[in-house]
């Protein structure tokens, strides 16, 4: 129960990678603040803040479901206030919520551009800013952002400039916070998967069932997050982690259990 009495504030925790991390930490006794917009289930996406909260409690953790649009500063402040009132503090912030549109510049309408940058960049900044005063008050504070290592190779920009810039914006915020909050002992790192992960975004936006079958489950990212968050915050900050590399450093070499289809030819992730 490594995270007993610790509280994790997780954006986009109603499904996918966010929920998987929430469940992993819940099994270690953590309190989970489930922050997302979904209160009614969308059949194409699955999951709500309430269904995720029930799964978390069934896994042994305590959950607080909060509907929140992370683009709205007032909603964020109210969500954090509820978290503090319920659990007494925030030990971990997971910046997971994200929007995606893999379109070229000509085919990216401005509403989609604004959505990606408002959620991915603005949202990450607002949440991180608002949580920082509370992270300063705990013994092993961590910020973990689900975004890729920054690579300026042109191939990562050519097909979807707007999306790439928004995800790199998340990574730059995380990297900046690592330096800015160093003296406070707050760790700030990013985490990204080596392969595509079987989530609603992969199924609905990237490649349907065919790509889902060439992906790994969100649990590999959740296990990697567990190990990163377990480390002393003062000694582990400013890194762009890859899930496989984290697990390898822990002596885990068999990743077969994470494959959606055992033995399938896995698809490498977008930014790797």
N, C-alpha and C positions, 0 to 999 in steps of 0.2 A: 504493500500500500504506500508506494513512494510519494504519491501526491495527496495523501490524506490531509484534509482540511485546507488544501490549496484550491484556489479558484481560478478557472480559466474562462476568459471572455473570448468567445469564438464567433466571428462573423461568417455568415453563409453556412451555418451549422445544421440547417434543416435537412441536408442531403449530401451525398458525395463525399469528397475528401474532408470537408469540415465536420460532418457527422462522424466519419470514421475516426478522426482524431479525438473528437469528444468522447466516443465510446472507449477508445484506448485509455484515455486519462481517467474516465469514470471507473474503469476496472481497477485502477490504482487508487480509488477513493476520492478523486477530485470532485469539486463542485463545478458544474458547467453552466455558464450563461449562454443560452442558445439565442443568438442574435441573427434574425433574418426577416424577410418581408412576408414569407408564406404562412398564411393562417388558414387557407383553403387549398386543398390538394389539387394540383394541375396534373392530369393523367400522364402527360408527356414528361413531366419532371419528377413527380412523386415526392412525398414528404412534406411536412409542415413543422413549424416550431414545436407544436404540441406532440406530434408523433415522435419527433426526435427526442424530446424531453422524456417521454415515456420509456423509450429504448434506453436512454441514459440511466434512468432510475432502475430499470430492470437489470442493468449491468452493474449496479452497485453504487452508483454515484448519486449526487443530488443535482437537480436541474432547475433552472429558472428560464422559462420561455419568454422572450421579449420580441414583439414585433417592432422592427426598427429599420428605417431607411438610412443607411450610413452616410448618404449625401447630405443629410439634414443635421446641422450642428445641434439644434435643440433636441431632436429625437435621440441623438447620441448621448448628450448630457443627461437626459432623463433615463436612458437605459443604464448608464453607468451609475447613476444615483440609486436605481432599483437594485442593481447588483451589490452595491456597497451596503445598502440597507438590509439585504437578504443574507449576504455571506460575510460582510465585514471588511472585505478588501478584494484586490485583484492581484494575483501573482503572475498570471500568464495572459498575454494577448496574442491571439492567432488572427492575423489578417488574411482571411481566406476568400471572402466575398470578391467576386470578379465577374466582369462581363466580357464577352468575346464576339468578334465578327471578323472572320478571315477573308476580308475583301480588299481589293486594290483601292487606291485612292479615288479613282473615278467612280467606283461602285460603292463607296462608303458614304451613305447619306449623313448629313451633319447630326441628325438625331442619334444615330448609332455612334458617331465619333464622340459626341458629348456624353452619351451614356457610359462608354468605356472609360473615358477620362474622369468623369464624375465619380464612378464607383471605384475604379482601380486606383487612381491617383489621389483624387480629392478625398474619397472615403477612407483610404489607408492613412492619409495625413490627419484627417479629423479625429479618427479613432485613436491613433497613436498619441496625438497631442492631448486628447482628453484623458487617456488612461495613465499618462506619464506621472502625474502627481501621486497617484495611488501605487504605481509600481515602485516608486521611490521609497515607499513605506514598508516594503516586505523584504524578506531575507534572500531570496534567490529569484529575482524578477527576470522574466524573459519576454521578448517580442519575437514572434516567428511569422514571417511573411511568405505566403505561397506565391513566389515569383521566380523567374529564371536568372541564372548568372548573366551578367551583361557581356554581350559579345557583339562587337561592332562590325562583324563580317556582313557584307552587303546582302548575302542571301537570306538573312533573317528579317530584312526590311522589304525586299522587293515585292513580295506577294501580299503583304498586309501591314503596311507602314503604320497605320493608326493603332492597330492592336499591339504591335511590337513596342511602339513608343509608350503606350499606356502600361504594359507589363514591366518594361524597363524603368518606368517612372516609379513603380512600386519598389523595385529593387534598389533604386537610388535613394528613396526615402529610408529604406531599411539600413542601407550602408551609411547614410548620413547620421541616422539615429545612433548607430553603433559608436561613432566618434563623439557625437554630441553628448551622449549619456554615459560615456565610459567612466567618468569620475563618480557617477552615481551608482555604478555597479549593475546597471541594467543591460542585459545582453540583447542584441538585435541581430538576427540572422535571417537568411532566406532559405527556402527549401523547395526543390523542384524534382519531378520524377524523371528517371532515365527513359521510361517508355510511356506510351499513352496509358491513361488510367480509365477504367470502365465507369464513366459517369454519364449523366444525362446530356451534358454538353458534347461528349464524344459521340454518343448515339444519335442525337438530334441534329447536330451542327457539323460534325466532322466526317463521319463515315459509316453511320448506321451499325447494324448488327455485325457486319463484316469486320469493321475496325474494333468493335467491342470484343470480338473473339480473338483479336490479336493484342489485347491489352492486359494489363495487370489490374488487380482489384485495389481499391483505395487503401486497403489495410497495409500495403507496403509503405505508403507515405505516412500513415498513422504510426507505424512502428518506428520509422526513422524519426518522426517528430518526437516520439516518446524519449528516444535516446538523446536527442539534442537538448530537450527541455530538462533532462535529468542532470545535465552537466552544470558545474558551478558557473553562474552567470558572469563573474568577473574574469573567468578564464576562457570563455567561449563566446566570442562576439565578433561581428564583422565578417562572417563567413557566408559564402554562397554554397549551400550544401546540396548534394544530389542524393536521393534516397538510397540508391545502391551503395554509394561510397560510405554513407553513414553506417549502414548495416555491416558492410565489410570490415569497417574499423572496429566493430563490436564482435568480430569473429563469426558473423553469419554469412555463409557462402552459398547456401541452398535457397534459391528464390522460387523454386517450382510451385510452392503452395500458393503463391500470389497470382499465378496465371489464371485467367478466366477459363481458358481451354488448355489443359495440360499438354505440354509439348508443342504448342503453337509457335509459329514464327512471329515474334513480338515486333510491334511497330515502335521505332524510336520516337521520342517526344519531339514536338515542334521546334524547340530551341536548342536541341542537342544533336 
